[in-house]
Amino acid sequence: MSTLTPAKPDAARAPATDAGGPLHGPVRVLLRLHRKALWGGAAVLVLGVGIVVALHLWMASSKVLCADGDTTTCGDDIFVSSYAHTSAEGFLADGGTAMLFLAAFVGVFVAGPLIARELESGAFRLAWAQSVSPAHWLAARLAVPATLAVTGLTVLVIVYRWGLWSVRDGLYSSGIRWHSNGVFPGTGPAILGYSLLAVAVGALCAVVIRRTLLSASVTALVLGAVGVGLGTRRYELWPVTVRRSTEITNYAPGDWPIESGMLTASGEKLYWQDCFASAMTQDVTACMHDRGGIGYFSEYHPASHYWPLQLVETGVLLALAALAVYAAFRVLRRLHG
């Protein structure tokens, strides 16, 4: 004769409910609600990869005489690119900018449809009534887009770098420069910092403004200001290299020129632009000599500064993102406990 011991309902069901952790339920619901957006993001990723691969195949199939894409005799002083090579350079020269727009779009989506729309419509109350705390609700809406954006943009960075190397013999030659605003953000970890900042700023704007269209608009403005600001002042993120000489010297391939001019006997720097106004009545070099210039100098970032600049910019973006996330949770706690 056997006896059946009834299971304790609470004890038996608790592990099944919490097996995925406190974010499992909100994440699953989020993925289901916005599956069309996920498919759209996947399509954009495939399109970006496909464009780079197509450009590579186009260049590989074009008729050239040299491995570097020259259509004239190899090794001479004349270089004429094939139409495929020139067109690929034109497309890839703005690849970093395109990725910045993608990161900003993620932030706008987080600010608008993902968070602000639920706060505006009151749909968040349904989730919070089902044992989902406000903090877990917001954490899921940060974790999902951040993870997907970082994963997708990492793939695009790898493919984009491969595309750049296929266009030219190395990162620091031809018409595409590593420091160009259209190239630099998309070739390293900086774009991942931009994507995380976009998610964080979108969440902060959403919980503060709580209006879909206005939250998305403010997010776009903030991200645009950060992108323009860093793009304009990027050269200040790492100390420049100063070259002094007795005659004007040319920059090496891969150098990023910042400033140049002449030095006085005391070491004071005289910049060329200070004498440009007098160029109509006096030679610029003569103007510099009249002001005491006796030697030349140039300030620049060599190619070796690529990674320091990338890492410092990424650090700045991550710090801003962390502050925005902290502020978003503080605002949510103050408003809803």
Buried (B, 14 or more C-beta within 10 A) or exposed (E): EEEEEEEEEEEEEEEEEEEEEBBBBBBEBBBEEBEEBBEEBEEBBEEBBEBBBEBBEBBEEBEBEEEBBBBBEEEEEEEEBBEBBBBBBEBBBBBBBBBBEBBBBBBBBBBBBBBBBBBBEEEBEEBEEEEBBBBBBBBBBBBBBBEBBBEBBBBBBEBBBBBBEBBBEEBBBBEBBBBBBBBBBBBBBBBBBBBBBBBBBBBBBBBBBBBBEBBBBBBBEBBEEBBEEBBEEBBEBBEBBEBEEEEEEEEEEBBBEBBBBBBBEEEEBBBBEBBEEEEEEEEBEEBBBEBEBEBBBBBBBBBEBBEEBBBBBBBBBBEBBEBBBEBBBEBBEEEBE
